[in-house]
Amino acid sequence: MNTEFFTALDLLEKERGIPAAYMIEKIEAALVSAYKKEYGNNTNVRILIDPNKKDVRVYQQKTVVETVENPEIEISLADAKCIAKKYVLGSVVETEVKPKNFRRLSAAAAKSVIIQGIREGERIAMQEAYETKHEEIITATVSKIDRETGNVVLVTDTSRAVLLKGEQIPGESFAVGEKIKVFVMEVNKESRGPVVTLSRAHAGLVRRMFELEIPEIAEGIVLVKGVAREAGSRTKISVYSRDPDVEPVGACIGNRGVRIAGILDELRGEKVDIILYSEKPEEYIAAALSPAEVLSVTVTGERTCRVQVAPDQLSLAIGKEGQNARLAARLTGFKIDIKADGAE
């Protein structure tokens, strides 16, 4: 093995994140296998690759015994003592050997292991990279759009991944080269590499965007208490402030809506209702039914309630196809029965 080989290992570590020590261990094992295939499986051998000296050495190993039955792997105590007096029965004597054609063997074995090691190392690096991003947002570039399935191939910092049609925001379209934000839902280990499920429709995307974009949330002053989402249409997110001097809804919206504007752009104009969280169910449910004005909330059971609204607010409270009431129920965890004031 020459200087170029060790240089290649350094480059693998720097450019692909594959530790040189990991590769050396794999190559040493491959060289042992190659040696035994060439010179017989009865031999015991140890390969030592020294990256500092840029050198490879081969040591034949023999066990010290009283009576030698297999001279390929055994040595008598008397012969071992001739090498060094320290040896006793059961010791392993190592003798450096320089087998013929080993340079050819080592080059072929090293090449094979390097190719395999690159694949394995990249798989491990990808796995670790995605695992650290689980339930996080990553930025990816659109590489290809499958017109038949609607799936989008994305290029991330570590690999390629697919954004399935069902995990896209309904109605959104993409252009090759466009950068988009995606939520890493799941990371499953597979022999060929990690299988990653990405999403733009998951409620976690909105939660993480608020946590990343709103300074008070990033600092832990304002907390996101819940998110209910119907992607492409509407999201309700509830927030709470630990600091009485910080108004959480205003902090999320920003002056003239400047803070939430970037989030809305990324969500393709999806409506977002920011709700003030309250420990009191009645207050929380009333806020969750925004933009409707609620007259009263009565908790009727463990997770059930009755809501009274003015007749002209009923359709607004329920929402188109029941969406407003449905999201409010998911956000608060209550089954909500909405009635117009005066109705039976």
C-alpha positions in Angstrom: 0.0 0.0 0.0 1.4 3.4 -1.0 1.0 7.0 0.1 -2.0 7.4 -2.3 -3.9 4.8 -0.4 -3.6 6.6 2.9 -4.3 9.9 1.3 -7.5 8.3 0.0 -8.5 7.3 3.5 -7.9 10.8 4.8 -10.1 12.2 2.0 -12.9 9.7 2.8 -12.8 11.0 6.4 -12.8 14.7 5.5 -15.2 14.7 2.6 -17.6 11.8 3.4 -17.3 11.6 7.2 -16.1 8.0 7.2 -13.5 7.6 9.9 -10.1 6.3 8.7 -9.9 4.0 11.7 -13.2 2.4 10.7 -11.9 1.8 7.1 -8.5 0.5 8.4 -10.3 -2.0 10.6 -12.3 -3.3 7.6 -9.3 -3.5 5.3 -7.2 -5.4 7.9 -10.0 -8.0 8.1 -10.2 -8.2 4.3 -6.4 -8.7 4.1 -6.5 -11.5 6.6 -9.2 -13.2 4.5 -7.2 -12.6 1.3 -4.0 -14.0 2.9 -5.8 -17.2 4.0 -7.4 -17.7 0.6 -4.0 -17.4 -1.0 -1.8 -19.3 1.5 -4.3 -21.6 3.2 -6.9 -21.4 5.9 -4.8 -23.3 8.4 -2.6 -20.3 8.9 -3.2 -17.7 11.6 -2.2 -14.2 10.6 -2.5 -10.6 11.9 -2.4 -7.6 9.6 -1.2 -4.3 10.9 -1.8 -1.1 9.0 0.1 1.8 10.3 -1.3 5.1 8.9 1.5 7.1 10.6 4.3 5.2 8.9 2.1 4.5 5.9 3.1 0.9 6.2 1.5 -2.5 6.2 3.0 -5.5 8.0 2.0 -9.2 8.1 2.6 -11.3 11.2 2.2 -15.1 11.3 0.8 -16.3 14.6 1.7 -19.5 16.3 0.6 -20.8 19.7 3.3 -22.2 22.1 2.6 -25.9 22.8 4.4 -28.9 24.4 4.0 -31.1 21.3 3.6 -29.6 17.9 0.9 -31.3 15.8 0.3 -28.5 13.3 3.5 -26.5 12.5 1.4 -24.0 10.6 -0.2 -22.7 13.7 1.9 -24.2 16.6 5.4 -23.8 17.9 7.3 -25.8 20.6 8.2 -24.1 23.8 11.9 -24.7 23.1 11.7 -22.9 19.7 9.7 -20.1 21.2 12.3 -19.6 24.0 14.9 -19.3 21.2 13.0 -16.3 19.9 12.4 -14.7 23.3 12.6 -16.1 26.9 9.3 -14.5 27.9 7.2 -17.0 26.0 5.4 -19.7 28.0 2.9 -22.4 27.1 -0.2 -20.9 25.6 1.6 -17.7 24.5 1.2 -16.5 20.9 4.4 -16.0 19.0 4.2 -13.4 16.1 6.7 -13.5 13.3 6.8 -10.9 10.6 6.5 -12.5 7.1 6.7 -10.9 3.6 4.6 -13.2 1.4 5.0 -13.1 -2.3 2.3 -11.3 -4.3 0.9 -9.7 -1.1 1.1 -6.3 -2.7 -1.2 -7.4 -5.4 -3.5 -9.1 -2.9 -3.6 -6.1 -0.6 -4.3 -3.7 -3.4 -7.3 -5.8 -4.7 -8.6 -6.4 -1.2 -8.3 -2.8 -0.2 -10.0 -1.6 -3.3 -13.0 -3.9 -2.7 -13.3 -3.0 1.0 -12.9 0.7 0.2 -15.9 0.6 -2.2 -17.9 -1.4 0.3 -16.8 0.7 3.2 -17.8 3.9 1.3 -21.3 2.6 0.8 -21.5 1.4 4.4 -20.0 4.5 5.8 -22.3 6.7 3.8 -25.3 4.7 4.9 -24.2 5.1 8.6 -23.5 8.8 8.1 -26.9 9.3 6.5 -28.6 7.4 9.2 -26.9 9.5 11.9 -27.5 12.7 10.1 -31.3 12.0 9.7 -31.6 10.7 13.2 -30.4 14.0 14.6 -33.0 15.7 12.4 -35.9 13.6 13.5 -39.0 15.8 14.1 -36.9 18.8 12.8 -37.2 20.9 9.7 -34.6 20.6 7.0 -34.2 22.7 3.8 -34.1 20.6 0.6 -33.8 21.4 -3.1 -36.3 20.1 -5.6 -34.4 17.8 -8.0 -37.1 16.0 -9.9 -40.9 15.9 -10.1 -42.7 12.7 -11.1 -45.7 13.9 -13.2 -47.5 10.6 -12.9 -47.3 10.1 -9.1 -46.8 13.7 -8.0 -43.9 12.6 -5.8 -41.0 15.0 -5.6 -37.3 14.0 -5.4 -35.4 16.2 -3.0 -31.7 16.8 -2.5 -30.8 17.3 1.1 -27.4 17.9 2.8 -26.8 14.2 3.1 -28.7 12.4 0.3 -31.7 12.3 -1.9 -35.1 11.7 -0.4 -38.7 11.6 -1.7 -41.5 13.8 -0.7 -44.6 11.8 -1.4 -47.7 13.4 -2.9 -49.7 12.6 0.2 -47.3 14.5 2.4 -47.4 17.7 0.3 -49.6 20.7 1.0 -52.7 20.1 -1.2 -52.6 22.3 -4.3 -49.0 23.3 -4.0 -46.7 23.0 -7.0 -42.9 22.9 -7.2 -40.1 23.9 -9.7 -36.8 22.1 -10.2 -34.1 23.9 -8.2 -36.6 25.4 -5.7 -35.7 25.3 -2.1 -38.4 24.1 0.3 -38.7 23.3 4.0 -39.8 19.8 5.0 -40.5 18.1 8.3 -38.6 14.8 9.1 -41.4 12.6 10.3 -39.8 9.2 10.6 -36.3 7.6 10.1 -36.3 3.8 9.7 -33.1 1.8 9.4 -32.7 -0.4 6.3 -29.8 -2.4 5.0 -29.5 -0.1 1.9 -29.8 3.1 3.9 -32.2 5.0 6.0 -35.8 5.3 4.8 -36.9 8.8 5.6 -40.5 10.0 5.6 -40.6 13.7 4.9 -43.7 15.9 5.1 -45.0 19.4 4.5 -48.6 18.5 5.6 -47.7 17.4 9.1 -48.7 19.6 12.0 -45.1 19.4 13.2 -43.9 21.5 10.3 -46.0 24.5 11.6 -44.9 23.9 15.2 -41.2 23.8 14.3 -41.5 26.8 12.0 -42.9 28.9 14.9 -40.2 27.6 17.3 -37.5 28.5 14.8 -38.9 31.8 13.5 -40.3 33.5 16.6 -37.5 34.6 19.0 -39.7 34.4 22.1 -40.5 30.8 21.4 -36.9 30.0 20.5 -35.9 31.5 23.9 -38.5 29.6 25.8 -40.4 32.7 26.9 -43.5 31.7 24.8 -44.5 28.1 24.6 -46.4 26.3 21.8 -49.1 24.3 23.7 -50.9 22.7 20.8 -51.3 22.5 17.0 -54.3 21.3 14.9 -53.9 21.4 11.2 -55.6 20.7 8.0 -52.8 21.3 5.5 -53.4 23.7 2.7 -56.5 25.2 4.4 -56.2 26.1 8.1 -54.1 25.7 11.2 -54.9 26.6 14.8 -51.9 26.9 17.1 -52.1 27.8 20.8 -49.4 29.7 22.6 -48.7 30.7 26.2 -46.3 33.2 27.8 -44.2 32.5 30.8 -43.5 36.3 31.1 -46.6 38.4 32.0 -45.0 41.3 30.2 -44.9 39.4 26.9 -48.2 39.0 25.0 -47.8 35.7 23.2 -50.2 36.1 20.3 -48.7 39.6 19.4 -45.2 38.2 19.7 -46.0 35.5 17.1 -47.7 38.0 14.7 -45.1 40.7 15.0 -45.4 44.4 14.1 -47.8 44.6 11.1 -47.6 40.8 10.8 -43.9 40.8 9.8 -43.0 37.8 11.9 -45.8 35.5 10.7 -45.5 36.6 7.1 -42.6 34.3 6.3 -44.4 31.3 7.8 -47.5 32.0 5.8 -45.4 32.3 2.6 -43.8 28.9 3.3 -47.3 27.4 3.9 -48.5 28.7 0.6 -51.0 31.1 2.2 -52.6 28.6 4.5 -54.6 30.4 7.2 -53.2 30.3 10.7 -55.2 31.1 13.8 -53.0 31.9 16.8 -54.9 31.1 19.9 -54.2 32.2 23.5 -53.8 29.1 25.6 -55.5 29.0 29.0 -55.5 26.5 31.8 -59.3 27.2 32.1 -61.1 25.0 29.6 -63.9 27.5 29.1 -61.4 30.3 28.1 -59.3 28.0 26.0 -62.3 26.6 24.0 -63.8 30.0 23.5 -60.5 31.2 22.1 -60.1 28.1 19.9 -63.3 28.8 18.1 -61.9 32.1 16.9 -62.7 34.1 14.7 -66.2 33.4 16.0 -67.4 35.3 19.2 -68.5 32.9 21.9 -71.2 33.9 24.5 -70.6 31.0 26.9 -68.9 27.7 27.4 -70.2 25.0 29.8 -68.1 21.9 30.5 -70.7 19.1 30.6 -68.4 16.1 31.0 -64.8 15.0 31.4 -63.9 16.1 27.8 -67.2 17.5 26.5 -68.7 21.0 26.5 -71.6 23.0 25.2 -70.9 26.4 23.5 -73.4 29.2 23.0 -73.0 31.7 20.3 -75.1 34.4 18.8 -77.2 33.2 15.8 -75.2 35.3 13.4 -72.0 33.7 14.7 -73.1 30.0 14.4 -71.9 29.4 10.8 -68.6 31.1 11.6 -68.1 29.0 14.8 -68.8 25.8 12.9 -66.9 26.9 9.8 -67.0 25.7 6.2 -67.8 21.9 6.3 -67.4 22.0 10.1 -63.7 22.8 9.8 -63.5 25.5 12.5 -65.2 23.4 15.1 -63.3 20.3 14.1 -59.9 22.0 14.5 -60.9 23.7 17.8 -61.9 20.2 19.1 -58.6 18.7 18.1 -56.7 21.6 19.6 -58.4 21.6 22.9 -59.1 17.8 23.2 -62.8 18.6 23.9 -65.9 17.4 22.1 -67.7 20.7 21.3 -71.4 21.0 20.9 -72.2 24.5 19.4 -75.6 26.0 19.7 -77.1 29.3 18.7 -78.3 31.4 21.6 -82.0 30.7 22.2 -82.0 27.4 20.3 -83.2 24.3 22.0 
